[in-house]
Amino acid sequence: MNAPSNSTVLPRSIPEYLDQLRAALAGADPALVQDALYDAEEYLRSELSERPDTPEAEVIASVAGSYGAPHEVAEIYRDTEVRVQTALRAPKPVQRESALGKFFGVAADPRTYGALFYSILALATGIFYFTWVVVGLSLSAGFAVLVIGIPFVILFLGSVRVLSLVEGRIVEAMLGQRMPRRPLYSARGKGWMERIKDMFIDPRTWSTVLYMLAMLPLGILYFTLAVSLMTTALACIAAPVLLGFGAFDNWYVDGYWIGPFTLNNFEVSQGLGGWWEYPIVFAFGIALLFGTMHLMRGIGHLHGQFAKHLLVKSSQYA
């Protein structure tokens, strides 16, 4: 690595190193900043533990020559992030100029299917997150008067942070929104009481709790929209085709469903009034199918922004 410039003041402690690294990463993705701070602190503390008799300033100075000065590490993370995102990013669908091309082209976008699957999965994750938080908060309030109250609430809030990291990985994998891949950085040189206090006053702790509570109504909404619209669209596409081939013959008698039995002398209704209705229903099903894909992709994009706002503490890196 290149030597730092004369105008750069080398850090003499871990907090100074991390502050300079945070400043050098100003304007970068908050998730990237969180990962860089966590990795740097892990490395610096491992170096200190291996040389306990060496002053911290000397260890930091030597690390600046091996691991890199803060501004050098920041550049490496920026470059690596661009390469990784380029390698992992799904190929962009072919850009189409016509309105019909853009409308039907949504089927070639991988983000569409990731968002659709996330919308269905969100019901299960939303129920789990909501139950975990409600039960955790209730027990924390109930145990508050007991000796185990404080340890329990600390463990509960810690578990919420772990779940936020898991949710972040799901959001990044399915919705394409860059999320943290490392736990939240916290100054480990502080005492236990001060770190516990920081956890309680940290806005991200409570924004994560809010996100998990909101996931239940959002999960119900996403699941309902995805399943109801997709099944309606597929039914409208399949029904005219099957009716046209007589697949539903003898399933209705005078408008009543009786099942696939053979009938001889009954008047049979085939579900649609006339053949001219078949193409209309089929076209409606196609339009609804691709319209639902656009809707799910839009919901996925908005939810990714929502998750980024609540699960990544962007104010920490301002």
C-alpha positions in Angstrom: 0.0 0.0 0.0 1.1 3.6 -0.5 2.4 5.5 2.5 0.1 8.0 3.9 0.6 11.6 3.0 2.3 14.1 5.3 -1.0 15.8 5.9 -2.5 12.7 7.3 -2.3 12.3 11.1 -1.9 8.7 11.9 -4.3 7.4 14.6 -2.8 6.4 18.0 -5.7 4.4 19.3 -8.5 2.1 18.0 -11.2 4.8 18.4 -9.1 7.3 16.5 -8.5 4.8 13.7 -12.2 3.9 13.4 -13.2 7.6 13.5 -10.8 8.3 10.6 -12.0 5.3 8.7 -15.6 6.4 9.2 -14.7 9.9 7.9 -12.8 8.4 4.9 -15.9 6.4 4.0 -18.2 9.4 4.2 -20.9 9.2 1.5 -20.5 5.4 1.1 -23.4 2.9 1.6 -24.1 2.7 5.4 -24.1 -1.1 5.2 -20.6 -1.0 3.7 -19.4 1.4 6.5 -20.8 -0.9 9.1 -18.9 -3.9 7.6 -15.7 -1.9 7.3 -15.8 -0.7 10.9 -16.5 -4.1 12.3 -13.7 -5.8 10.2 -11.2 -3.0 11.2 -11.9 -3.3 14.9 -11.7 -7.1 14.8 -8.3 -6.9 13.2 -6.9 -4.1 15.5 -8.0 -5.8 18.6 -6.5 -9.1 17.5 -3.2 -7.3 16.9 -3.4 -5.8 20.4 -4.1 -9.1 22.0 -1.1 -10.7 20.3 1.2 -7.9 21.6 -0.1 -7.1 25.1 3.2 -5.5 26.2 3.4 -3.1 23.3 1.8 0.4 23.6 -1.4 0.8 21.7 0.0 3.7 19.7 2.9 1.6 18.4 0.6 -1.3 17.5 -1.7 1.1 15.6 1.3 2.6 13.8 2.5 -0.8 12.7 -1.0 -1.8 11.6 -1.2 1.3 9.4 1.7 -0.1 7.5 0.4 -3.7 7.2 -3.4 -3.5 7.3 -3.4 0.0 5.9 -4.0 3.6 7.0 -7.7 4.5 7.4 -7.9 6.3 4.1 -6.2 3.4 2.3 -8.6 0.9 3.8 -11.5 3.0 2.8 -10.4 3.1 -0.8 -9.9 -0.7 -0.8 -13.4 -1.2 0.6 -14.9 1.1 -2.0 -13.1 -0.7 -4.9 -13.9 -4.1 -3.5 -17.6 -3.2 -3.1 -17.8 -2.1 -6.7 -16.3 -5.4 -7.9 -18.4 -7.6 -5.7 -21.6 -5.8 -6.6 -20.7 -6.0 -10.2 -20.1 -9.8 -9.9 -23.2 -10.5 -7.9 -25.6 -8.2 -9.7 -28.0 -10.1 -11.9 -27.8 -9.3 -15.6 -29.9 -6.3 -16.5 -32.9 -7.2 -18.7 -32.8 -6.0 -22.3 -34.0 -2.4 -22.4 -37.1 -2.1 -24.6 -38.3 1.1 -26.1 -42.0 0.3 -26.7 -44.6 0.4 -24.0 -45.6 -3.2 -24.6 -42.0 -4.2 -24.5 -41.5 -2.5 -21.1 -44.7 -4.0 -19.8 -44.0 -7.6 -20.8 -40.2 -7.2 -20.2 -40.8 -7.4 -16.4 -40.8 -11.2 -16.8 -37.1 -11.2 -17.8 -36.1 -9.2 -14.6 -34.8 -11.5 -11.9 -35.7 -8.9 -9.3 -39.4 -9.6 -10.1 -39.2 -13.2 -8.9 -37.1 -12.3 -5.9 -39.7 -9.7 -4.8 -42.6 -12.1 -5.5 -41.0 -14.9 -3.4 -40.2 -12.4 -0.6 -43.8 -11.2 -0.6 -44.9 -14.8 0.0 -42.2 -15.5 2.6 -43.0 -12.2 4.4 -46.1 -13.6 6.0 -44.1 -16.3 7.8 -41.2 -14.0 8.8 -43.7 -11.3 9.8 -45.5 -13.6 12.1 -42.3 -14.8 13.7 -40.8 -11.3 14.1 -44.0 -9.9 15.6 -44.4 -12.8 18.0 -40.8 -12.7 19.1 -40.9 -8.9 19.8 -44.3 -8.9 21.5 -43.4 -11.8 23.7 -40.0 -10.4 24.4 -41.3 -7.0 25.4 -44.1 -8.4 27.5 -41.7 -10.7 29.4 -39.2 -7.9 29.8 -41.9 -5.7 31.4 -43.0 -8.6 33.6 -39.5 -9.4 34.8 -38.6 -5.7 35.4 -39.3 -6.0 39.1 -37.2 -9.2 39.4 -33.4 -9.7 39.5 -33.5 -11.4 36.1 -35.3 -8.4 34.5 -32.2 -6.5 33.3 -30.3 -9.6 32.0 -33.4 -10.8 30.2 -34.0 -7.5 28.4 -30.4 -7.3 27.4 -30.6 -10.7 25.9 -33.8 -9.9 24.2 -32.4 -6.7 22.6 -29.3 -8.6 21.6 -31.5 -11.3 19.9 -33.4 -8.5 18.0 -30.1 -7.3 16.6 -29.2 -10.8 15.5 -32.6 -11.2 13.8 -32.1 -7.8 12.1 -28.8 -9.2 10.6 -30.7 -12.3 9.4 -33.4 -10.2 7.9 -30.8 -8.0 6.2 -29.4 -11.1 4.5 -32.8 -12.1 3.3 -33.6 -8.6 2.0 -30.2 -8.4 0.1 -30.6 -11.9 -1.4 -34.2 -11.5 -2.6 -34.6 -7.7 -3.1 -31.1 -6.7 -4.1 -30.8 -4.0 -1.5 -27.2 -3.8 0.0 -27.5 -4.7 3.7 -24.8 -5.2 6.4 -22.9 -8.5 6.4 -21.3 -7.9 9.8 -22.9 -7.0 13.2 -23.3 -3.4 14.3 -20.0 -1.8 15.3 -19.8 -0.7 18.9 -16.9 0.7 20.9 -15.7 -2.4 22.8 -13.4 -0.4 25.0 -16.3 0.9 27.0 -17.5 -0.7 30.3 -20.4 -3.0 30.5 -22.7 -0.5 32.0 -21.9 2.1 29.4 -22.4 -0.4 26.6 -25.8 -1.5 28.0 -26.8 2.2 28.2 -25.7 2.7 24.6 -27.9 -0.2 23.5 -30.9 1.3 25.2 -30.4 4.8 23.8 -29.3 3.6 20.4 -32.1 4.7 17.9 -31.3 1.6 15.8 -32.4 -0.7 18.6 -35.9 0.7 18.6 -36.1 1.2 14.9 -35.4 -2.5 14.5 -38.1 -3.4 17.0 -40.5 -1.1 15.1 -39.5 -2.9 11.8 -40.3 -6.3 13.3 -43.7 -5.1 14.6 -44.5 -3.6 11.2 -43.6 -6.8 9.4 -46.8 -8.6 10.5 -49.3 -6.2 8.8 -46.9 -5.8 5.8 -46.4 -9.5 5.5 -50.2 -10.0 5.5 -50.6 -7.3 2.9 -47.8 -8.6 0.6 -48.9 -12.2 0.9 -52.6 -11.3 0.2 -51.7 -9.2 -2.8 -49.3 -11.8 -4.3 -51.5 -14.8 -3.8 -54.9 -13.3 -4.7 -53.7 -11.5 -7.8 -51.5 -14.3 -9.1 -54.2 -17.0 -8.6 -56.8 -14.8 -10.2 -54.5 -14.1 -13.2 -53.6 -17.7 -13.7 -57.3 -18.8 -13.3 -58.3 -16.3 -16.0 -55.6 -17.5 -18.3 -56.3 -21.2 -17.7 -60.1 -21.3 -17.6 -60.8 -20.2 -21.2 -58.2 -22.6 -22.5 -59.6 -25.5 -20.5 -63.1 -24.6 -21.3 -62.3 -24.4 -25.0 -61.0 -28.0 -24.9 -64.0 -29.1 -22.9 -62.1 -29.9 -19.8 -65.0 -28.7 -17.6 -67.8 -30.4 -19.4 -70.3 -32.0 -17.0 -68.9 -30.2 -14.0 -71.9 -27.9 -13.7 -75.6 -28.7 -13.7 -78.0 -25.8 -13.9 -75.2 -23.6 -12.5 -74.4 -25.9 -9.6 -71.0 -27.6 -9.1 -71.3 -31.4 -9.0 -67.8 -32.5 -9.9 -66.5 -34.4 -12.9 -69.4 -36.9 -13.4 -70.8 -38.1 -16.6 -74.3 -36.8 -17.2 -76.8 -37.8 -19.9 -80.0 -35.8 -19.8 -79.1 -32.7 -17.8 -78.6 -29.2 -19.2 -74.9 -28.4 -18.6 -73.5 -24.8 -18.1 -69.8 -24.4 -19.1 -69.1 -21.4 -16.9 -68.9 -18.6 -19.6 -71.8 -17.3 -21.5 -70.4 -17.6 -25.0 -67.2 -18.3 -26.9 -66.6 -14.6 -27.5 -65.9 -14.2 -23.8 -63.0 -16.6 -23.8 -60.4 -14.3 -25.4 -61.5 -11.4 -23.2 -61.0 -13.3 -20.0 -57.7 -14.7 -21.4 -56.4 -11.2 -22.3 -57.5 -9.9 -18.9 -55.6 -12.7 -17.2 -52.4 -12.0 -19.1 -52.6 -8.3 -18.3 -53.3 -9.0 -14.7 -50.4 -11.4 -14.5 -47.8 -9.0 -15.8 -49.4 -6.1 -13.9 -49.0 -8.1 -10.7 -45.3 -8.7 -11.6 -44.8 -5.0 -11.9 -46.6 -4.4 -8.6 -44.5 -7.0 -6.8 -41.3 -5.6 -8.1 -42.2 -2.1 -7.0 -43.2 -3.4 -3.6 -39.9 -5.2 -3.3 -38.0 -2.0 -4.2 -39.9 0.1 -1.7 -39.6 -2.6 1.1 -35.8 -2.7 0.5 -35.6 1.0 1.1 -37.8 0.7 4.2 -35.6 -2.1 5.6 -32.4 -0.1 4.8 -33.9 2.9 6.7 -34.8 1.0 9.8 -32.3 -1.8 10.0 -29.1 0.2 9.1 -28.2 3.1 11.4 -27.4 5.6 8.7 -27.2 8.5 11.2 -24.1 6.9 12.7 -22.2 7.5 9.5 -23.4 10.9 8.7 
